Amino acid sequence: MAQFSRIEVASVMQETGMVPLFYNKDIEVSKKVLKACYDGGARLMEFTARGDFAHEVFGELTKYAIAELPGMVMGVGSVTDAAAASRFMSLGANFIVTPVLREDIAIVCNRRKVLWSPGCGTLTEIARAEELGCEVVKLFPGDIYGPNFVKGIKGPQPWTSIMPTGGVSPTKENLKGWFDAGVTCVGMGSQLISKEILAHKDYKKLEQDVKNALEIIKSVRN
């Protein structure tokens, strides 16, 4: 069962401004990545469940977070149907992220008051997601749409909270563009948790990179 309500999760997204996301089939590697992100200041993690037995890894990772990383909000991405969403919620997922807008996922998440963030690419999809109770909309793929799309959405719908994923990098120029456009937070995967970091097991670098990204976000918001 989720430790945090959807309102609490949305608040952490707003406060920190960044959701790191990654997938690894090795539980020990996953723990080290999670710990590095936590030590760097991140308080959310989206585990992109794209591999076989990903639910088993996520379950163990969530137990580790509950025991060792107080305040860490664990969620799952790349969820494609309501059955998978329900499984991950039973394993402690505090939020569910989907690549597309799926009403069946909205229903099962709302039933448990768990935040769900559907991938949307049009104003119509975004409006429908909000009608279905979405607090934070995922803009995906972010690099296709860009900050100008966000500005366009915020014009007629200033209340919309947007999290771009894909095309987000931990540079001041990139992050300033997104936050100046009005995003609530950003999702950051391989640009932050790179193949090189994982290959060299350079978790100290990851910790510092997360810290630097959060400091940039704080500065561009001010």
C-alpha positions as a Python dict, from the first residue, in 0.01 Angstrom:
ca = {
    (1, 'M'): (0, 0, 0),
    (2, 'A'): (119, 353, -73),
    (3, 'Q'): (283, 543, 212),
    (4, 'F'): (201, 883, 63),
    (5, 'S'): (-127, 1025, -66),
    (6, 'R'): (-149, 1164, -417),
    (7, 'I'): (-159, 1518, -277),
    (8, 'E'): (157, 1453, -76),
    (9, 'V'): (331, 1311, -385),
    (10, 'A'): (227, 1608, -598),
    (11, 'S'): (361, 1841, -328),
    (12, 'V'): (701, 1668, -327),
    (13, 'M'): (712, 1691, -706),
    (14, 'Q'): (643, 2062, -680),
    (15, 'E'): (894, 2119, -400),
    (16, 'T'): (1190, 1927, -544),
    (17, 'G'): (1120, 1988, -914),
    (18, 'M'): (1275, 1663, -1036),
    (19, 'V'): (1189, 1295, -1063),
    (20, 'P'): (1489, 1073, -1148),
    (21, 'L'): (1391, 763, -1342),
    (22, 'F'): (1575, 444, -1426),
    (23, 'Y'): (1550, 67, -1462),
    (24, 'N'): (1796, -206, -1374),
    (25, 'K'): (1730, -575, -1329),
    (26, 'D'): (1996, -605, -1058),
    (27, 'I'): (1855, -525, -714),
    (28, 'E'): (2193, -436, -563),
    (29, 'V'): (2272, -193, -844),
    (30, 'S'): (1924, -47, -810),
    (31, 'K'): (1973, 7, -436),
    (32, 'K'): (2300, 190, -494),
    (33, 'V'): (2144, 412, -762),
    (34, 'L'): (1850, 490, -533),
    (35, 'K'): (2080, 567, -238),
    (36, 'A'): (2297, 797, -452),
    (37, 'C'): (1991, 989, -574),
    (38, 'Y'): (1861, 1014, -217),
    (39, 'D'): (2195, 1135, -81),
    (40, 'G'): (2202, 1392, -362),
    (41, 'G'): (1870, 1533, -242),
    (42, 'A'): (1613, 1359, -461),
    (43, 'R'): (1297, 1255, -279),
    (44, 'L'): (1119, 1075, -561),
    (45, 'M'): (1219, 785, -784),
    (46, 'E'): (1038, 646, -1086),
    (47, 'F'): (1138, 286, -1146),
    (48, 'T'): (1070, 231, -1517),
    (49, 'A'): (946, -127, -1508),
    (50, 'R'): (1042, -242, -1857),
    (51, 'G'): (1201, -580, -1794),
    (52, 'D'): (1093, -930, -1696),
    (53, 'F'): (1032, -970, -1321),
    (54, 'A'): (1057, -592, -1277),
    (55, 'H'): (788, -611, -1009),
    (56, 'E'): (1015, -833, -799),
    (57, 'V'): (1298, -581, -816),
    (58, 'F'): (1063, -293, -738),
    (59, 'G'): (919, -474, -437),
    (60, 'E'): (1263, -526, -286),
    (61, 'L'): (1369, -171, -373),
    (62, 'T'): (1063, -27, -199),
    (63, 'K'): (1128, -233, 114),
    (64, 'Y'): (1483, -97, 116),
    (65, 'A'): (1360, 261, 77),
    (66, 'I'): (1110, 224, 362),
    (67, 'A'): (1376, 78, 591),
    (68, 'E'): (1675, 294, 500),
    (69, 'L'): (1565, 610, 316),
    (70, 'P'): (1297, 798, 513),
    (71, 'G'): (1081, 1024, 301),
    (72, 'M'): (1176, 863, -31),
    (73, 'V'): (867, 846, -253),
    (74, 'M'): (882, 536, -474),
    (75, 'G'): (684, 516, -797),
    (76, 'V'): (669, 309, -1114),
    (77, 'G'): (680, 415, -1478),
    (78, 'S'): (612, 250, -1813),
    (79, 'V'): (289, 103, -1676),
    (80, 'T'): (60, 4, -1961),
    (81, 'D'): (-256, -143, -1807),
    (82, 'A'): (-468, -145, -1493),
    (83, 'A'): (-358, -494, -1384),
    (84, 'A'): (7, -388, -1380),
    (85, 'A'): (-80, -66, -1195),
    (86, 'S'): (-266, -266, -931),
    (87, 'R'): (25, -506, -891),
    (88, 'F'): (273, -226, -838),
    (89, 'M'): (45, -46, -594),
    (90, 'S'): (22, -366, -391),
    (91, 'L'): (403, -358, -380),
    (92, 'G'): (406, -6, -238),
    (93, 'A'): (406, 224, -541),
    (94, 'N'): (318, 579, -437),
    (95, 'F'): (265, 699, -793),
    (96, 'I'): (208, 543, -1135),
    (97, 'V'): (343, 691, -1459),
    (98, 'T'): (216, 576, -1798),
    (99, 'P'): (337, 638, -2154),
    (100, 'V'): (-18, 704, -2275),
    (101, 'L'): (-356, 815, -2137),
    (102, 'R'): (-539, 505, -2009),
    (103, 'E'): (-870, 550, -1832),
    (104, 'D'): (-857, 201, -1680),
    (105, 'I'): (-536, 299, -1499),
    (106, 'A'): (-695, 623, -1381),
    (107, 'I'): (-980, 427, -1223),
    (108, 'V'): (-766, 182, -1024),
    (109, 'C'): (-528, 458, -906),
    (110, 'N'): (-808, 695, -805),
    (111, 'R'): (-975, 413, -616),
    (112, 'R'): (-668, 396, -391),
    (113, 'K'): (-596, 772, -401),
    (114, 'V'): (-260, 706, -567),
    (115, 'L'): (-120, 974, -798),
    (116, 'W'): (-108, 874, -1164),
    (117, 'S'): (68, 1071, -1433),
    (118, 'P'): (-33, 979, -1789),
    (119, 'G'): (176, 1058, -2095),
    (120, 'C'): (-11, 1319, -2298),
    (121, 'G'): (69, 1500, -2622),
    (122, 'T'): (-231, 1722, -2695),
    (123, 'L'): (-437, 1976, -2507),
    (124, 'T'): (-738, 1749, -2548),
    (125, 'E'): (-555, 1457, -2383),
    (126, 'I'): (-435, 1682, -2101),
    (127, 'A'): (-786, 1814, -2039),
    (128, 'R'): (-926, 1461, -2034),
    (129, 'A'): (-656, 1345, -1793),
    (130, 'E'): (-749, 1627, -1556),
    (131, 'E'): (-1116, 1539, -1584),
    (132, 'L'): (-1011, 1191, -1470),
    (133, 'G'): (-837, 1332, -1163),
    (134, 'C'): (-478, 1374, -1281),
    (135, 'E'): (-270, 1608, -1061),
    (136, 'V'): (50, 1616, -1270),
    (137, 'V'): (46, 1545, -1644),
    (138, 'K'): (346, 1382, -1806),
    (139, 'L'): (448, 1551, -2131),
    (140, 'F'): (601, 1275, -2342),
    (141, 'P'): (822, 1269, -2535),
    (142, 'G'): (937, 1605, -2407),
    (143, 'D'): (1205, 1660, -2670),
    (144, 'I'): (944, 1642, -2947),
    (145, 'Y'): (723, 1910, -2791),
    (146, 'G'): (967, 2138, -2609),
    (147, 'P'): (913, 2434, -2372),
    (148, 'N'): (708, 2632, -2625),
    (149, 'F'): (440, 2362, -2614),
    (150, 'V'): (423, 2403, -2237),
    (151, 'K'): (382, 2779, -2277),
    (152, 'G'): (100, 2717, -2521),
    (153, 'I'): (-80, 2487, -2277),
    (154, 'K'): (-38, 2718, -1979),
    (155, 'G'): (-206, 3001, -2170),
    (156, 'P'): (-561, 2862, -2174),
    (157, 'Q'): (-498, 2626, -1879),
    (158, 'P'): (-275, 2799, -1622),
    (159, 'W'): (-384, 2547, -1360),
    (160, 'T'): (-225, 2254, -1545),
    (161, 'S'): (78, 2093, -1378),
    (162, 'I'): (319, 1947, -1633),
    (163, 'M'): (617, 1711, -1599),
    (164, 'P'): (816, 1673, -1923),
    (165, 'T'): (1007, 1348, -1961),
    (166, 'G'): (1248, 1280, -2246),
    (167, 'G'): (1467, 1559, -2375),
    (168, 'V'): (1544, 1689, -2027),
    (169, 'S'): (1911, 1725, -1934),
    (170, 'P'): (2082, 1850, -1615),
    (171, 'T'): (2216, 2170, -1770),
    (172, 'K'): (2119, 2522, -1671),
    (173, 'E'): (2016, 2613, -2025),
    (174, 'N'): (1786, 2313, -2063),
    (175, 'L'): (1631, 2333, -1717),
    (176, 'K'): (1582, 2709, -1735),
    (177, 'G'): (1394, 2666, -2063),
    (178, 'W'): (1152, 2418, -1908),
    (179, 'F'): (1092, 2602, -1581),
    (180, 'D'): (1061, 2941, -1749),
    (181, 'A'): (788, 2781, -1960),
    (182, 'G'): (600, 2686, -1644),
    (183, 'V'): (661, 2316, -1574),
    (184, 'T'): (596, 2185, -1223),
    (185, 'C'): (882, 1937, -1232),
    (186, 'V'): (1090, 1737, -1479),
    (187, 'G'): (1151, 1366, -1524),
    (188, 'M'): (1514, 1284, -1596),
    (189, 'G'): (1650, 944, -1697),
    (190, 'S'): (1962, 857, -1896),
    (191, 'Q'): (2080, 1218, -1911),
    (192, 'L'): (2119, 1196, -1533),
    (193, 'I'): (2167, 826, -1459),
    (194, 'S'): (2390, 753, -1756),
    (195, 'K'): (2517, 424, -1894),
    (196, 'E'): (2869, 539, -1808),
    (197, 'I'): (2780, 592, -1443),
    (198, 'L'): (2622, 249, -1424),
    (199, 'A'): (2907, 80, -1614),
    (200, 'H'): (3172, 231, -1384),
    (201, 'K'): (2952, 210, -1073),
    (202, 'D'): (3038, 573, -1007),
    (203, 'Y'): (2766, 636, -753),
    (204, 'K'): (2947, 932, -597),
    (205, 'K'): (2933, 1109, -933),
    (206, 'L'): (2563, 1032, -957),
    (207, 'E'): (2508, 1174, -609),
    (208, 'Q'): (2688, 1494, -708),
    (209, 'D'): (2508, 1517, -1042),
    (210, 'V'): (2171, 1490, -868),
    (211, 'K'): (2275, 1758, -618),
    (212, 'N'): (2391, 1986, -898),
    (213, 'A'): (2068, 1939, -1096),
    (214, 'L'): (1854, 2022, -793),
    (215, 'E'): (2062, 2332, -722),
    (216, 'I'): (2017, 2446, -1083),
    (217, 'I'): (1641, 2392, -1058),
    (218, 'K'): (1629, 2596, -738),
    (219, 'S'): (1828, 2877, -899),
    (220, 'V'): (1625, 2898, -1220),
    (221, 'R'): (1301, 2901, -1022),
    (222, 'N'): (1426, 3199, -823),
}
